Amino acid sequence: MWRFIILVAATACRPDGTEPLDEETDTSTETVVCTSGIVMPGDYTISGGDTDDIDGLACVSEITGNLKIQGYRRPDLSGLESLRSIGGDLSLYDNDLVDLDGLGGLTSVGGLDIGLNPDLVSIDGLAGLKAVNGLSIRDNDALTDLGGLSGLASVGDFLDVYDNEALPNLDGLSNVTEVGGRLFLMYNSSLLEIDGLAGITSLGGTINIYENSALVDIDGLSGITAADSVDIGDNAALLNVDGLSGFTTVLWMFVRNNDSLENVQGLSGLTAVEESLNIYSNDVLTNLDPLANLRGVGENLFIYENPALVNIDGLSAVMGVGKSLYLYDNDLLVGLDGLAGLDFVGLDMSIYANDVLCQSLVDEVVASVSIGGIVTDTPNDPGC
């Protein structure tokens, strides 16, 4: 265990744990000797280009509070090699750092926030970490891998990776098995796949995968079988959602604005959506057949602005919608056979602006369903 030793308490040690120089020593007292392993209580901040702040931690092994390194204008963290533990959060924000090698001795932190470090190319100095309370990696333009996090097995409240424009994968997170809260993956323009998340089997919050323009699949989510809600949106290259195949129920589900999404086969296991199912603005999606096991939607069912959607036959097992059903602006929709099993809609039913959908088919559905609120059922194609 790291310790510091005070031989005579009449004279204080320097913050870095070194012995005072002769001219600094009170000759009326005995000399104080401090070994490495100082515990620093409270929070500490390192900033600017001056090394005084970092030199003050030369022999510190533990900071009981938070360590914030912000606006630091040197390329490395030399001087922190003795640091082993941070009781609070480690924040590395808006620095000129190229690497984090100076943190190579660190084995324990609370939360970890690495953000807005435009020159950062390596986080290998964090390889000693096994768990963090929360992890945020954001706005690091030069970062191309997360290999320095390969020791992590558990992430607490959140795992956020966003706005890292050069990051192609999440392989450095391959040993993570548990995330206690949310998973956010957003605005990573070079992210091709997320297979590095395949080890996660437990997640306690929401999943948001949004505007990752190069992402082609989400197979890395295949080990997750439950989440509060799932939002897969604005991923222009995404071809499928097969990574969601383990889900049978979910609170909310959004599949939206995915220009290349060909199918929703990954939703084939869904039997119930407790609140809202939203599928909209997916340009090449032609059918909802994989939803054949879905029995009910607790609140809202929204299917709209899918210009290639031809039928909704996959909804044929849905017996009820607790609140509202909206089905509109699906330009090629020609049939409503998927609503044949529908018994009730708790509030409003809106089926309109589906250009080639026969109005007579809409009228038949409206007449056969118990609707608790307002009906909006025109215009569709009035010619049939």
C-alpha positions as CSV (number, residue, x, y, z in Angstrom):
1,M,0.0,0.0,0.0
2,W,1.2,3.5,-0.8
3,R,1.9,5.6,2.3
4,F,3.6,8.8,3.3
5,I,5.7,9.0,6.5
6,I,6.2,12.1,8.6
7,L,9.2,11.7,10.8
8,V,8.7,15.0,12.6
9,A,5.5,17.0,12.2
10,A,7.0,20.4,12.9
11,T,7.8,21.0,9.3
12,A,5.4,20.4,6.3
13,C,6.4,18.5,3.2
14,R,6.1,20.1,-0.3
15,P,3.0,19.0,-2.2
16,D,5.1,16.8,-4.4
17,G,6.4,14.8,-1.4
18,T,10.0,15.8,-1.9
19,E,12.3,16.8,1.0
20,P,12.7,20.6,1.6
21,L,15.9,22.3,0.4
22,D,18.3,23.4,3.1
23,E,17.4,27.1,2.7
24,E,13.7,26.2,3.2
25,T,14.3,24.2,6.4
26,D,13.7,25.7,9.8
27,T,17.0,24.9,11.5
28,S,15.2,24.9,14.9
29,T,13.4,21.7,13.9
30,E,14.4,18.4,12.5
31,T,14.1,17.7,8.8
32,V,10.8,16.1,7.5
33,V,11.1,13.2,5.0
34,C,8.1,12.3,2.8
35,T,8.0,9.2,0.7
36,S,5.9,8.7,-2.5
37,G,2.3,7.8,-1.9
38,I,0.7,11.1,-0.7
39,V,-3.1,11.1,-0.5
40,M,-4.5,14.4,-1.6
41,P,-8.0,15.2,-0.2
42,G,-10.7,17.0,-2.3
43,D,-10.6,18.1,-5.9
44,Y,-7.7,19.2,-8.0
45,T,-7.5,21.1,-11.3
46,I,-4.6,21.2,-13.9
47,S,-4.9,23.9,-16.6
48,G,-2.9,26.2,-18.8
49,G,0.7,25.7,-20.0
50,D,2.4,26.1,-16.6
51,T,3.7,22.8,-15.1
52,D,3.3,24.0,-11.5
53,D,-0.1,22.3,-11.2
54,I,1.1,19.0,-12.4
55,D,4.5,19.1,-10.6
56,G,2.5,19.4,-7.4
57,L,1.2,15.9,-8.0
58,A,4.6,14.2,-8.6
59,C,4.4,11.9,-5.6
60,V,0.6,11.8,-5.2
61,S,-0.9,8.3,-5.5
62,E,-4.5,9.1,-4.6
63,I,-6.9,12.1,-5.1
64,T,-10.0,11.6,-3.0
65,G,-12.1,13.9,-5.1
66,N,-12.3,14.9,-8.8
67,L,-9.3,15.6,-11.0
68,K,-10.0,18.1,-13.8
69,I,-7.4,18.6,-16.6
70,Q,-8.8,21.4,-18.7
71,G,-7.1,23.8,-21.1
72,Y,-3.8,22.2,-20.6
73,R,-1.4,23.3,-23.4
74,R,1.2,20.6,-23.2
75,P,1.2,17.4,-25.3
76,D,1.5,14.9,-22.4
77,L,0.8,14.3,-18.7
78,S,4.3,13.6,-17.6
79,G,4.5,14.0,-13.8
80,L,1.4,12.0,-13.0
81,E,3.1,8.6,-13.1
82,S,2.6,8.0,-9.4
83,L,-1.2,8.5,-9.5
84,R,-3.1,5.3,-8.8
85,S,-6.6,6.2,-7.7
86,I,-9.1,9.1,-8.2
87,G,-12.1,8.8,-5.9
88,G,-14.2,11.1,-8.0
89,D,-14.3,11.8,-11.7
90,L,-11.4,12.3,-14.1
91,S,-12.2,15.0,-16.7
92,L,-9.9,15.6,-19.6
93,Y,-11.4,18.5,-21.5
94,D,-10.2,21.0,-24.1
95,N,-6.5,20.1,-24.0
96,D,-3.6,19.9,-26.4
97,L,-2.8,16.4,-25.3
98,V,-1.5,13.8,-27.8
99,D,-1.6,10.9,-25.4
100,L,-2.4,9.9,-21.9
101,D,0.7,7.9,-21.1
102,G,1.3,9.9,-18.0
103,L,-1.7,8.1,-16.4
104,G,-0.3,4.7,-17.0
105,G,-0.3,3.9,-13.3
106,L,-4.0,4.7,-12.8
107,T,-6.1,1.7,-11.8
108,S,-9.2,3.3,-10.3
109,V,-11.5,6.3,-11.1
110,G,-15.1,7.3,-10.5
111,G,-16.4,8.6,-13.8
112,L,-14.3,9.3,-17.0
113,D,-14.9,12.2,-19.4
114,I,-12.6,12.6,-22.3
115,G,-13.8,15.5,-24.5
116,L,-12.8,18.2,-27.0
117,N,-9.1,17.1,-27.3
118,P,-8.4,17.7,-31.0
119,D,-4.9,16.3,-31.1
120,L,-5.5,13.2,-28.9
121,V,-4.4,10.0,-30.8
122,S,-4.0,7.5,-28.0
123,I,-5.7,6.7,-24.7
124,D,-3.4,3.7,-24.0
125,G,-2.5,5.3,-20.7
126,L,-5.8,4.2,-19.3
127,A,-5.2,0.5,-19.8
128,G,-5.2,-0.2,-16.0
129,L,-8.8,0.7,-15.5
130,K,-11.3,-2.1,-14.8
131,A,-14.5,-0.2,-14.1
132,V,-15.8,3.3,-14.3
133,N,-19.1,4.8,-12.9
134,G,-19.7,6.6,-16.3
135,L,-17.8,6.9,-19.5
136,S,-18.0,9.8,-22.0
137,I,-15.7,10.0,-25.1
138,R,-16.6,13.0,-27.2
139,D,-15.3,15.5,-29.7
140,N,-11.8,14.0,-30.1
141,D,-11.2,14.6,-33.8
142,A,-7.9,12.6,-34.1
143,L,-8.8,9.6,-32.0
144,T,-8.8,6.4,-34.1
145,D,-9.1,3.6,-31.5
146,L,-10.2,3.0,-27.9
147,G,-7.6,0.3,-27.2
148,G,-6.6,2.0,-23.9
149,L,-10.0,0.9,-22.5
150,S,-9.5,-2.8,-23.2
151,G,-9.3,-3.5,-19.5
152,L,-12.8,-2.2,-18.8
153,A,-15.4,-4.8,-17.8
154,S,-18.1,-2.6,-16.3
155,V,-19.5,0.9,-17.0
156,G,-21.9,2.5,-14.5
157,D,-24.4,5.2,-15.3
158,F,-23.7,5.8,-19.0
159,L,-21.6,4.9,-21.9
160,D,-21.5,7.8,-24.4
161,V,-19.4,7.9,-27.5
162,Y,-20.1,10.8,-29.8
163,D,-18.6,13.4,-32.2
164,N,-15.3,11.4,-32.7
165,E,-15.0,12.0,-36.4
166,A,-12.0,9.6,-37.1
167,L,-13.1,6.7,-34.9
168,P,-13.9,3.6,-37.1
169,N,-14.9,1.0,-34.4
170,L,-15.4,0.4,-30.7
171,D,-13.1,-2.6,-30.4
172,G,-11.4,-1.2,-27.4
173,L,-14.6,-1.8,-25.4
174,S,-14.7,-5.5,-26.2
175,N,-14.4,-6.6,-22.6
176,V,-17.3,-4.6,-21.3
177,T,-20.1,-6.9,-20.2
178,E,-22.3,-4.5,-18.3
179,V,-23.6,-0.9,-18.7
180,G,-25.7,0.2,-15.8
181,G,-27.5,3.1,-17.6
182,R,-27.7,4.5,-21.1
183,L,-25.8,3.7,-24.3
184,F,-25.4,6.7,-26.6
185,L,-23.5,6.5,-30.0
186,M,-24.0,9.7,-31.9
187,Y,-22.3,11.8,-34.7
188,N,-19.4,9.5,-35.2
189,S,-19.0,10.0,-39.0
190,S,-16.4,7.3,-39.6
191,L,-17.9,4.6,-37.4
192,L,-18.4,1.5,-39.6
193,E,-19.5,-1.1,-37.0
194,I,-20.0,-1.6,-33.3
195,D,-18.9,-5.2,-32.9
196,G,-16.8,-4.1,-30.0
197,L,-20.0,-3.9,-27.9
198,A,-20.8,-7.6,-28.5
199,G,-19.8,-8.6,-25.0
200,I,-22.5,-6.4,-23.3
201,T,-25.2,-8.6,-22.0
202,S,-26.7,-6.2,-19.4
203,L,-27.9,-2.7,-20.0
204,G,-30.0,-0.6,-17.5
205,G,-31.1,2.4,-19.6
206,T,-31.8,3.5,-23.1
207,I,-30.1,2.9,-26.4
208,N,-29.6,5.8,-28.8
209,I,-27.7,5.3,-32.0
210,Y,-28.1,8.4,-34.0
211,E,-26.5,10.1,-37.0
212,N,-23.5,7.8,-37.5
213,S,-23.4,8.3,-41.3
214,A,-21.0,5.4,-42.2
215,L,-22.5,2.7,-39.8
216,V,-23.8,-0.3,-41.8
217,D,-25.0,-2.5,-39.0
218,I,-25.6,-2.7,-35.3
219,D,-24.7,-6.4,-34.8
220,G,-22.7,-5.5,-31.8
221,L,-25.9,-5.1,-29.8
222,S,-26.8,-8.8,-30.2
223,G,-26.0,-9.7,-26.6
224,I,-28.5,-7.1,-25.2
225,T,-32.0,-8.4,-24.7
226,A,-33.6,-5.5,-22.7
227,A,-33.5,-1.7,-22.6
228,D,-35.8,1.0,-21.5
229,S,-36.1,2.4,-25.0
230,V,-34.3,2.1,-28.3
231,D,-33.8,4.9,-30.9
232,I,-32.1,4.0,-34.1
233,G,-32.1,7.2,-36.3
234,D,-30.5,9.1,-39.1
235,N,-27.8,6.5,-39.8
236,A,-27.6,7.0,-43.6
237,A,-25.7,3.8,-44.5
238,L,-27.5,1.4,-42.0
239,L,-28.8,-1.7,-43.9
240,N,-30.5,-3.6,-41.1
241,V,-31.3,-3.7,-37.4
242,D,-30.4,-7.3,-36.9
243,G,-28.5,-6.5,-33.7
244,L,-31.9,-6.0,-31.9
245,S,-33.0,-9.6,-32.5
246,G,-32.8,-10.5,-28.8
247,F,-35.5,-8.0,-27.8
248,T,-39.0,-9.4,-27.0
249,T,-40.4,-6.4,-25.2
250,V,-39.4,-2.7,-25.0
251,L,-40.8,0.5,-23.6
252,W,-40.2,2.6,-26.7
253,M,-38.9,1.7,-30.1
254,F,-37.9,4.3,-32.8
255,V,-36.6,3.3,-36.2
256,R,-36.4,6.5,-38.2
257,N,-34.6,8.4,-41.0
258,N,-32.4,5.5,-42.0
259,D,-32.0,6.1,-45.7
260,S,-30.6,2.7,-46.6
261,L,-32.5,0.5,-44.2
262,E,-33.8,-2.5,-46.3
263,N,-35.7,-4.4,-43.6
264,V,-36.5,-4.6,-39.9
265,Q,-35.7,-8.3,-39.5
266,G,-34.1,-7.5,-36.2
267,L,-37.5,-6.8,-34.7
268,S,-38.8,-10.3,-35.4
269,G,-38.7,-11.2,-31.7
270,L,-40.9,-8.4,-30.5
271,T,-44.1,-9.5,-28.9
272,A,-45.1,-6.2,-27.1
273,V,-44.2,-2.6,-27.1
274,E,-45.2,-1.1,-23.8
275,E,-45.6,2.5,-24.9
276,S,-44.7,3.6,-28.4
277,L,-43.6,2.0,-31.7
278,N,-42.4,4.5,-34.3
279,I,-41.2,3.6,-37.8
280,Y,-40.9,6.5,-40.1
281,S,-38.9,8.2,-42.9
282,N,-37.0,5.1,-43.9
283,D,-36.6,5.6,-47.7
284,V,-36.2,2.0,-49.0
285,L,-38.1,0.0,-46.4
286,T,-40.8,-2.0,-48.3
287,N,-42.6,-4.0,-45.6
288,L,-43.0,-4.7,-41.9
289,D,-43.2,-8.5,-42.2
290,P,-40.7,-9.2,-39.4
291,L,-43.2,-7.7,-36.9
292,A,-45.5,-10.7,-37.2
293,N,-45.0,-11.7,-33.6
294,L,-46.1,-8.3,-32.2
295,R,-49.4,-8.6,-30.3
296,G,-50.0,-5.2,-28.9
297,V,-48.8,-1.6,-28.5
298,G,-49.5,0.0,-25.1
299,E,-49.8,3.6,-26.3
300,N,-48.9,4.8,-29.8
301,L,-48.3,3.1,-33.2
302,F,-46.8,5.5,-35.7
303,I,-46.0,4.4,-39.3
304,Y,-45.4,7.3,-41.6
305,E,-43.4,8.9,-44.4
306,N,-41.9,5.6,-45.6
307,P,-42.0,6.2,-49.4
308,A,-41.2,2.6,-50.4
309,L,-43.5,0.9,-48.0
310,V,-46.0,-1.3,-49.9
311,N,-47.8,-3.2,-47.2
312,I,-48.1,-3.5,-43.4
313,D,-49.0,-7.2,-43.3
314,G,-46.5,-7.7,-40.5
315,L,-48.8,-6.0,-38.1
316,S,-51.6,-8.6,-38.6
317,A,-51.2,-10.0,-35.0
318,V,-51.6,-6.7,-33.3
319,M,-55.0,-6.7,-31.5
320,G,-54.9,-3.4,-29.8
321,V,-53.3,0.1,-29.6
322,G,-53.7,1.8,-26.2
323,K,-53.8,5.4,-27.4
324,S,-53.2,6.5,-31.1
325,L,-52.6,4.9,-34.4
326,Y,-51.1,7.1,-37.2
327,L,-50.6,5.8,-40.7
328,Y,-49.9,8.5,-43.2
329,D,-47.7,9.7,-46.1
330,N,-46.6,6.2,-47.2
331,D,-46.6,6.9,-50.9
332,L,-46.7,3.3,-52.2
333,L,-48.9,1.7,-49.5
334,V,-51.6,-0.3,-51.3
335,G,-53.2,-2.5,-48.6
336,L,-54.3,-2.6,-44.9
337,D,-54.4,-6.4,-44.4
338,G,-52.0,-5.9,-41.5
339,L,-54.9,-4.2,-39.5
340,A,-57.3,-7.1,-40.0
341,G,-56.7,-8.4,-36.4
342,L,-57.0,-4.9,-34.8
343,D,-59.9,-4.7,-32.3
344,F,-59.5,-1.4,-30.7
345,V,-57.6,2.0,-30.7
346,G,-57.9,3.7,-27.3
347,L,-57.8,7.3,-28.7
348,D,-57.3,8.6,-32.2
349,M,-56.9,6.8,-35.5
350,S,-55.4,8.7,-38.4
351,I,-55.0,7.1,-41.8
352,Y,-54.5,9.7,-44.5
353,A,-52.3,11.0,-47.3
354,N,-51.4,7.5,-48.6
355,D,-51.6,8.3,-52.3
356,V,-52.4,4.9,-53.7
357,L,-54.3,3.4,-50.8
358,C,-57.9,2.9,-51.7
359,Q,-60.2,5.0,-49.6
360,S,-62.7,2.1,-49.5
361,L,-60.1,-0.1,-47.7
362,V,-59.6,2.6,-45.1
363,D,-63.4,2.9,-44.6
364,E,-63.6,-0.8,-44.0
365,V,-60.9,-0.7,-41.3
366,V,-62.5,2.3,-39.5
367,A,-65.8,0.5,-39.5
368,S,-64.4,-2.6,-37.9
369,V,-62.3,-1.1,-35.1
370,S,-63.5,0.3,-31.8
371,I,-62.0,3.8,-31.7
372,G,-62.1,5.9,-28.5
373,G,-61.2,9.3,-30.1
374,I,-61.1,11.2,-33.3
375,V,-60.9,9.5,-36.7
376,T,-58.9,11.2,-39.5
377,D,-59.3,8.9,-42.6
378,T,-59.0,11.2,-45.7
379,P,-57.6,11.9,-48.1
380,N,-56.3,8.7,-49.5
381,D,-57.0,7.5,-53.0
382,P,-60.7,8.3,-53.6
383,G,-60.9,6.5,-56.9
384,C,-61.3,3.0,-55.5
